[in-house]
Amino acid sequence: MASTLLSARDVRFLLYEWLDAESLIERPRYAEHSRETFDAALDLAERVATDHFAPHNKAGDADEPRFDGERVHVIPEVRKALQVYAETGLMSMSMDASVGGAQIPQVVASACNAYFQAANLATSAYPFLTAGNARLLLAHGTPEQVDTWVRPMVEGRFTGTMCLSEPHAGSSLADITTRAEDAGDGTHRIFGNKMWISAGDHELAENIVHLVLAKLPGGPPGVKGISLFVVPKYLVGADGSIGERNDVVPAGLNHKMGYRGTVNALLNFGEGAHTPGGSPGAVGYLVGRPHEGLKCMFHMMNGARIGVGAGATAVGYTGYLKSLAYARERLQGRPLGEKDPTRPQAPIIEHTDVRRMLLAQKSYVEGALALVLYCARLVDETASAGSDAERDRARLLLDVLTPIVKSWPSQWCLEANSLAVQVHGGYGYTREYDVEQHYRDNRLNAIHEGTHGIQALDLLGRKAVQDGGARLRVLLETAGETVARARELGGAEAAFAERLAGALDRVAEAAASAWADGDPAVALANATPYMEAVGHVVVAWLWLEQLVAAHGREGAFYEGKRAAAAYFLRHELPRTGPWFDLVASRDRTVLDVSPDVL
């Protein structure tokens, strides 16, 4: 029976027939690998996700983590799944060889990870946060910090978190008040509270490595005064042994509409529950230079943004496959024009509107997976391309796509989940069917790691205009190359290329018009419509890329690709016109409305 997590055929099409992942083995960084090792990793990921993550997805949702005032309790299946994940080498597969990792390309690792996110978004959060934490410390930590914290995380013995937000600050990190005081012994003492901390406390591992943003006394105001610290749940001895409890404890857990199986905690630092070394405050270790904490943290934040988009994609994808299977099996009604009530009922997939909903889902989730894997391929380019120019170009392109890969799947794969519920009819909103949980789980992703609106401000306020628009220029040049290749093929590909070319022209034009008078308030009043429009254009571009890759190939799989591409380019791409019109006109409706009339 075909998996209802992801389509293995689609994954391999994207990796090998489109993104040419196999060519990466020609580069020194990935020379130890082969197509066989890539396929083995994909097969292993699908098997472990199916056998050890998917079975407790509903149990983790129904029996969410509990805090009894001293300990956080998580269903035992989570610990077992994480042990298998680590023991099979999946935890370390994409980490550097220098710390015991397999150093597999990120594009392959991202495809593997998507199986776990589709199987159980909540349980997969623990190792994925840990991997992001480890990568940050590899980039910005000292050799001692790498040995003390990264190696145990790569081995699966420690888990990691990121502690940014505070109850009063939300996404406004300039307003955090957690402070770090120099202890005079090479460490700092941390005092404050952190909110919305995923995987913030549990007993699933030997230790938890918190990466905490805090301010040193006398530092600059706002974000320029933020520093970064490792604050472990337990102190660690020079020999790596687990020592005394640090003063970081949960004050309580947040109870969410979805993503319930992941602990989400309010953490107190330095409030006196424990006194490590006999002194007040939680022991913290400075990462990087003072007052450069946010710069360091962006290393993890940008990776997390891609990861959130990947999770949204995976949850949308599995919802699509489950609604597709349901539509093939569910008998209801008869074809239009059939007047004989004694004739057998038809599978609902034979009804045109059901096929519309399925095709829309397919276009969203397969387009989103292409976007996620394309960005992962850019990560590989930044790490392994042969020249500085190639690596710099990949960085610029990844930079402009990061807010899109975070936000577009979070918006439109949620819509796919909504359509999956709709395909199921009344059964869709009952707990007996998975799709209602998928919708609840996915709703959080438009908020995680910077809301949709924040990503829109980043796109139009920074990425589209920085360095004279260099990032946007690389994006449009790259998409323009796809248009040229499609035109050469003629037929449907050439016709769709013309549709895309017109939309690409508007990407830069609308940004320029928005900023015409240089007033940020006016330019950014319609940042969200700009994000919607550019996101749709980018996904349309990647559908054209897939059409080019599928050109001349026959079979149901490729016909499905052509149908989904046609749907997106005919039904979805035209949405961008009104969005671009609104941005270019510098419409002031939302800017001028008084809060008093809302």
C-alpha positions in Angstrom: 0.0 0.0 0.0 1.3 3.5 -0.9 2.4 5.6 2.0 0.0 8.4 3.1 2.9 10.4 4.6 4.6 11.6 1.4 4.8 10.3 -2.2 8.2 8.6 -2.4 7.9 8.9 -6.2 7.5 12.7 -6.0 10.4 13.0 -3.5 12.7 11.1 -5.9 11.5 13.1 -8.9 12.3 16.3 -7.1 15.7 15.1 -5.8 17.0 13.4 -8.9 15.1 14.4 -12.0 14.8 18.1 -11.1 17.4 19.2 -8.5 20.1 16.7 -9.6 21.0 15.9 -6.0 23.2 13.0 -7.2 25.7 15.5 -8.8 26.6 16.7 -5.3 28.7 13.6 -4.7 31.2 15.0 -7.1 32.0 17.7 -4.5 34.6 17.1 -1.8 32.1 17.7 1.1 29.8 14.9 -0.1 32.3 12.6 -1.8 31.7 9.8 0.7 28.1 9.5 -0.5 26.4 8.0 -3.5 22.9 7.6 -4.9 22.7 4.4 -2.9 23.4 6.1 0.4 20.8 8.8 -0.4 18.2 6.2 -1.2 19.0 4.2 1.9 18.6 7.3 4.0 15.2 8.0 2.4 14.0 4.4 2.9 15.2 4.4 6.5 13.4 7.7 7.2 10.2 6.5 5.7 10.3 3.3 7.7 11.2 4.8 11.0 8.6 7.6 10.6 5.9 5.1 9.7 6.8 2.5 12.4 7.8 4.7 15.3 6.5 8.3 14.8 3.1 8.0 13.1 1.5 5.4 15.5 1.5 7.8 18.5 0.6 11.0 16.7 -3.0 10.9 17.8 -2.1 9.7 21.3 0.3 12.7 21.8 -2.5 15.0 20.7 -5.1 13.5 23.1 -2.7 13.1 26.0 -0.6 16.2 25.8 2.3 16.9 28.1 1.5 17.6 31.8 3.3 19.6 34.5 2.7 18.4 38.1 4.6 21.3 39.6 7.9 19.6 39.6 8.2 17.4 36.5 6.9 17.5 33.0 5.3 14.2 31.8 5.3 13.2 28.2 3.8 9.9 26.8 6.5 7.2 26.8 6.1 6.5 23.1 7.9 9.8 22.4 11.1 8.8 24.2 11.1 5.4 22.4 10.7 7.1 19.0 13.6 9.5 19.8 15.8 6.7 20.9 15.2 4.9 17.5 15.8 8.1 15.7 19.2 8.5 17.3 20.2 4.9 17.2 19.6 4.6 13.5 21.9 7.6 12.8 19.1 9.9 11.6 19.9 12.5 14.3 23.5 12.8 12.9 22.9 12.3 9.2 23.3 15.9 8.1 25.7 17.1 10.8 29.4 17.7 10.1 31.8 14.8 10.0 34.0 16.7 12.5 31.4 16.0 15.3 30.4 12.5 14.2 27.8 13.3 11.6 27.3 11.6 8.2 27.5 15.0 6.4 24.7 14.0 4.0 23.5 16.9 1.7 20.9 19.1 3.3 18.6 18.6 0.3 18.5 14.8 1.0 18.3 15.4 4.8 15.3 17.8 4.3 13.5 15.2 2.3 14.1 12.6 5.0 13.0 15.0 7.7 9.7 15.7 5.9 8.7 12.1 6.5 8.9 12.7 10.2 7.1 16.0 10.1 4.3 14.3 8.1 4.1 11.4 10.5 4.2 13.3 13.8 4.9 17.0 13.7 5.0 17.2 17.5 7.6 14.5 18.2 9.7 15.6 15.3 10.1 19.0 16.9 12.5 17.6 19.5 15.3 16.4 17.2 14.8 19.2 14.7 15.2 21.9 17.4 18.2 20.0 18.7 19.9 20.0 15.2 19.3 23.7 14.8 20.8 24.4 18.2 23.9 22.2 17.4 24.5 23.9 14.1 24.4 27.3 15.7 27.0 26.3 18.2 29.2 24.7 15.5 29.1 28.1 13.7 29.6 30.4 16.7 30.7 28.3 19.7 34.1 27.7 21.1 35.8 24.2 20.6 35.0 23.5 24.3 31.4 24.4 23.8 31.2 22.1 20.7 32.7 19.2 22.7 30.5 19.8 25.8 27.2 20.5 24.1 27.2 19.7 20.4 28.6 16.2 20.5 26.0 14.9 23.0 23.2 16.5 20.9 24.5 14.8 17.7 24.6 11.5 19.6 21.0 12.1 20.7 21.8 12.2 24.5 21.0 15.9 24.9 18.2 17.9 23.3 18.2 21.6 22.5 15.9 24.6 22.5 15.9 28.3 21.5 14.7 30.8 24.1 13.9 34.2 22.6 10.4 35.5 23.4 9.2 36.7 26.8 5.7 37.1 28.1 5.6 40.9 27.7 7.7 41.1 24.5 6.3 38.6 22.0 8.1 39.0 18.7 9.6 42.4 19.8 13.0 41.1 20.9 14.2 44.7 21.5 12.0 44.7 24.6 13.3 41.5 26.3 14.4 42.0 29.9 16.2 38.8 30.8 19.6 39.8 32.1 23.0 38.2 32.4 25.4 39.1 35.2 29.1 38.3 35.0 29.9 35.8 37.7 33.6 36.5 37.6 34.6 32.9 36.8 34.0 32.8 33.0 30.3 32.2 33.4 27.3 34.4 33.7 24.2 34.2 35.9 20.9 34.5 34.0 17.7 36.0 35.5 14.4 36.3 33.7 11.5 34.5 32.0 11.1 33.0 28.6 7.7 32.2 26.9 6.6 29.8 24.2 9.6 27.5 24.6 9.1 24.4 22.5 10.7 21.3 24.1 11.4 23.6 27.1 11.4 20.9 29.8 11.0 17.1 29.8 12.8 13.9 30.7 13.3 12.6 27.2 17.1 13.0 27.3 19.9 13.3 29.8 20.1 17.1 29.5 18.5 20.1 27.7 20.7 22.8 26.1 18.9 26.1 26.1 20.1 28.9 23.9 19.0 32.0 25.7 18.9 35.6 24.6 19.7 38.0 27.4 21.1 41.5 28.0 24.4 42.4 29.8 24.4 45.4 32.1 25.5 48.6 30.4 24.9 47.3 26.9 23.3 49.3 24.1 19.5 49.6 24.1 17.3 47.4 21.9 18.4 44.5 19.8 22.0 45.8 19.7 22.4 45.0 23.4 21.3 41.3 23.2 23.8 38.5 23.9 23.5 34.8 23.6 24.1 32.1 26.3 24.1 28.4 26.7 22.0 27.6 29.8 21.8 23.9 30.4 19.1 22.2 32.5 22.0 20.3 34.3 25.5 21.5 34.6 28.1 19.3 33.0 31.5 18.3 34.5 34.8 18.6 32.8 34.6 14.9 32.0 31.2 15.2 30.4 29.3 13.8 33.4 25.9 15.2 34.4 26.2 17.5 37.5 23.8 19.5 39.6 20.5 21.0 38.5 20.7 24.5 37.1 18.2 27.1 38.1 16.0 26.9 35.0 12.6 25.5 35.7 9.1 25.5 34.1 6.5 27.8 35.6 3.8 26.1 33.5 2.9 24.7 30.1 0.9 26.3 27.4 -2.0 24.3 26.1 -2.3 24.7 22.3 -5.0 24.0 19.7 -2.5 21.8 17.8 1.1 20.7 17.9 0.0 19.4 21.4 2.6 16.6 21.7 5.5 19.1 21.9 6.1 20.6 25.3 5.6 24.3 25.2 6.7 26.0 28.4 7.1 29.2 30.3 10.6 29.0 31.8 11.9 30.8 34.8 15.7 31.5 35.0 17.3 32.4 38.3 14.2 32.6 40.5 15.7 30.5 43.3 14.3 27.0 42.7 17.9 25.8 42.6 21.2 27.4 43.6 23.9 25.9 41.4 27.3 26.3 43.1 25.5 27.9 46.1 24.9 31.1 44.2 21.7 32.7 42.8 20.9 32.7 39.1 21.0 30.1 36.3 24.5 29.4 35.1 25.0 30.5 31.5 28.0 30.4 29.1 28.4 33.3 26.6 28.2 32.2 22.9 30.1 34.5 20.5 30.8 38.1 21.3 28.9 40.3 23.8 26.0 42.2 22.2 26.0 40.0 19.1 23.5 37.4 20.3 20.8 38.2 17.8 23.3 37.9 15.0 24.3 34.5 16.2 20.7 33.4 16.9 19.7 34.3 13.3 21.8 31.2 12.3 19.2 29.1 14.1 16.2 31.3 13.4 16.7 31.2 9.6 17.1 27.4 9.7 14.0 27.2 11.9 12.0 29.3 9.4 12.8 26.9 6.6 12.0 24.1 9.0 8.6 25.6 9.9 7.8 25.8 6.2 8.9 22.2 5.7 6.6 21.1 8.6 3.7 23.0 7.1 4.4 21.4 3.8 4.6 17.9 5.2 1.4 18.2 7.2 -0.4 19.6 4.2 1.0 16.8 2.0 -0.1 13.9 4.3 -3.6 15.5 4.6 -3.8 15.6 0.8 -2.8 11.9 0.4 -5.3 10.9 3.1 -8.1 12.9 1.4 -7.1 11.4 -1.9 -7.4 7.8 -0.5 -10.7 8.7 1.1 -12.1 10.1 -2.2 -11.2 6.9 -4.0 -13.0 4.7 -1.5 -15.9 6.8 -0.3 -19.1 6.0 -2.3 -21.7 8.8 -2.5 -24.0 10.1 -5.1 -23.9 9.5 -8.9 -22.4 11.2 -11.9 -24.2 14.3 -13.2 -26.8 13.2 -15.7 -27.3 9.8 -14.1 -31.0 9.8 -13.2 -31.5 6.2 -12.2 -31.4 5.9 -8.4 -30.9 2.1 -8.6 -27.5 2.5 -10.2 -24.6 2.0 -7.8 -23.2 5.1 -6.1 -19.9 6.4 -7.4 -16.6 7.1 -5.6 -16.7 10.8 -4.7 -13.4 11.4 -6.7 -15.7 11.1 -9.8 -17.4 14.4 -8.8 -15.8 17.4 -10.5 -15.7 19.6 -7.4 -14.0 16.9 -5.4 -11.3 16.6 -8.1 -11.0 20.4 -8.0 -10.3 20.3 -4.3 -7.8 17.4 -4.7 -6.0 19.2 -7.6 -5.8 22.4 -5.6 -4.2 20.5 -2.7 -1.8 18.7 -5.0 -0.7 22.0 -6.6 -0.2 23.6 -3.1 1.7 20.7 -1.4 3.8 19.5 -4.3 4.7 23.1 -5.1 5.6 23.8 -1.4 7.7 20.7 -1.3 9.6 21.9 -4.4 10.1 25.2 -2.6 11.4 23.6 0.6 13.8 21.3 -1.3 15.0 24.0 -3.6 16.0 26.1 -0.5 17.7 23.1 1.0 19.6 22.7 -2.3 20.7 26.3 -1.9 22.0 25.5 1.6 24.2 22.8 0.0 25.4 25.4 -2.6 26.4 27.8 0.1 28.4 25.0 1.8 30.0 23.3 -1.2 29.8 25.3 -4.5 33.2 25.6 -6.2 33.6 29.3 -6.3 33.0 32.3 -4.0 30.7 33.8 -6.7 28.5 30.7 -6.8 28.3 30.6 -3.0 27.5 34.3 -2.8 24.7 34.0 -5.4 23.2 31.0 -3.5 23.2 33.1 -0.3 21.4 36.0 -1.9 18.8 33.7 -3.4 18.3 31.8 -0.1 18.1 35.1 1.7 15.2 36.4 -0.3 13.4 33.0 -0.4 13.6 32.4 3.4 10.6 34.5 4.4 8.7 33.0 1.5 9.6 29.4 2.3 8.5 30.0 5.9 5.2 31.8 5.1 3.9 30.5 1.8 3.5 26.8 2.9 2.2 27.9 6.3 -0.6 29.8 4.5 -1.4 27.6 1.6 -0.7 24.1 3.0 -3.1 25.0 5.7 -5.6 25.8 3.0 -4.8 22.3 1.6 -5.6 20.9 5.1 -8.9 22.8 5.0 -9.7 21.2 1.6 -8.8 17.8 3.0 -11.4 18.3 5.7 -13.9 19.4 3.1 -13.3 16.3 0.9 -14.1 14.1 3.9 -17.4 16.0 4.4 -18.9 15.5 7.9 -16.3 12.9 8.8 -13.5 15.5 8.2 -14.1 17.3 11.4 -14.4 14.3 13.6 -11.5 13.0 15.7 -11.7 9.5 14.1 -10.1 10.9 11.0 -6.6 12.4 10.9 -7.3 15.4 8.8 -8.9 17.5 11.6 -5.7 17.2 13.7 -3.6 18.0 10.7 -5.5 21.3 10.3 -5.1 22.2 14.0 -1.4 21.3 14.0 -0.8 23.3 10.8 -2.6 26.4 12.0 0.3 27.2 14.4 2.9 27.5 11.6 1.7 30.9 10.4 2.8 32.2 13.8 5.9 30.1 14.6 9.3 31.7 14.0 7.9 35.1 13.0 4.3 35.6 12.0 3.1 35.9 8.4 3.0 39.7 8.7 6.6 39.8 10.1 7.9 37.7 7.2 6.1 40.1 4.8 7.8 43.1 6.4 11.1 41.3 6.0 10.5 40.6 2.4 9.3 44.0 1.2 11.1 46.1 3.9 14.5 44.4 3.6 15.0 41.6 1.2 13.5 43.3 -1.8 15.4 46.5 -1.4 18.7 45.8 0.4 21.9 46.4 -1.5 20.1 48.0 -4.4 17.7 45.1 -4.7 20.5 42.6 -5.3 18.5 39.7 -3.8 15.4 40.3 -5.8 17.5 40.7 -8.9 19.1 37.3 -8.5 15.6 35.7 -7.9 14.2 37.3 -11.1 17.3 36.4 -13.2 17.1 32.8 -12.0 13.3 32.5 -12.7 13.9 34.3 -16.1 16.3 31.5 -17.1 13.5 29.0 -16.4 11.2 31.0 -18.6 13.7 30.9 -21.4 14.1 27.2 -21.2 10.4 26.7 -21.2 9.9 28.9 -24.3 12.4 26.8 -26.2 10.3 23.7 -25.5 7.2 25.2 -27.1 3.7 23.9 -26.5 2.1 24.2 -23.1 5.5 24.9 -21.4 6.0 28.0 -23.6 2.4 29.2 -23.0 2.8 28.9 -19.3 6.2 30.6 -19.5 4.5 33.7 -21.0 2.1 33.8 -18.1 4.9 33.6 -15.6 7.0 36.2 -17.4 4.3 38.8 -17.0 4.0 38.0 -13.3 7.8 38.2 -12.8 7.8 41.7 -14.3 5.5 42.9 -11.6 7.6 41.6 -8.7 10.2 44.3 -9.0 7.8 46.9 -10.4 5.4 46.6 -7.4 8.3 46.9 -4.9 9.6 50.0 -6.6 6.2 51.6 -6.7 5.6 50.8 -3.0 8.9 52.6 -2.1 8.4 55.4 -4.6 8.2 58.2 -2.0 10.5 56.5 0.5 7.9 56.4 3.3 8.2 53.1 5.1 4.7 53.4 6.7 3.2 53.7 3.2 5.4 51.2 1.5 4.9 48.5 4.1 1.2 49.1 4.7 0.6 46.4 2.0 3.5 44.2 2.7 1.3 41.2 3.3 -0.4 41.4 -0.2 3.1 41.6 -1.6 4.2 38.5 0.3 1.1 36.7 -1.0 1.8 37.8 -4.6 5.5 37.0 -4.6 5.0 33.7 -2.9 2.5 32.7 -5.6 4.9 33.8 -8.3 7.8 31.8 -6.8 5.7 28.7 -6.6 4.5 29.2 -10.1 8.1 29.4 -11.2 8.9 26.2 -9.4 5.9 24.5 -11.1 7.3 25.7 -14.5 10.7 24.2 -13.4 8.9 20.9 -12.7 7.2 21.0 -16.1 10.5 21.5 -17.9 12.0 18.5 -15.9 9.0 16.4 -16.8 9.0 17.4 -20.5 8.8 14.4 -22.9 8.2 11.9 -20.1 5.1 9.7 -20.1 3.0 8.0 -17.5 0.4 8.8 -14.9 3.0 10.4 -12.5 4.1 13.0 -15.1 0.5 13.6 -16.3 -0.3 14.4 -12.7 2.6 16.9 -12.6 1.3 18.5 -15.7 -2.3 18.7 -14.4 -1.2 20.3 -11.1 1.1 22.8 -12.8 -1.7 23.7 -15.2 -4.1 24.2 -12.3 -1.6 26.5 -10.4 -0.6 28.6 -13.4 -4.2 29.0 -14.6 -6.2 29.2 -11.4 -3.7 30.5 -8.8 -1.2 32.7 -10.6 -3.9 35.2 -11.8 -4.6 36.0 -8.1 -1.4 37.9 -8.1 -2.6 40.7 -10.3 -5.0 42.4 -7.8 -2.4 41.9 -5.0 0.3 43.6 -7.1 -2.2 46.4 -8.0 -2.8 47.1 -4.3 0.9 47.2 -3.5 1.8 49.4 -6.5 -1.0 51.9 -5.8 0.3 52.5 -2.3 -3.2 52.0 -1.0 -3.7 53.6 2.4 -6.9 51.8 3.5 -5.3 49.8 6.4 -2.8 52.6 7.2 -5.4 55.3 7.6 -8.1 53.4 9.5 -8.5 54.6 13.0 -8.1 52.0 15.8 -11.2 53.6 17.3 -13.5 52.4 14.5 -12.4 48.8 14.6 
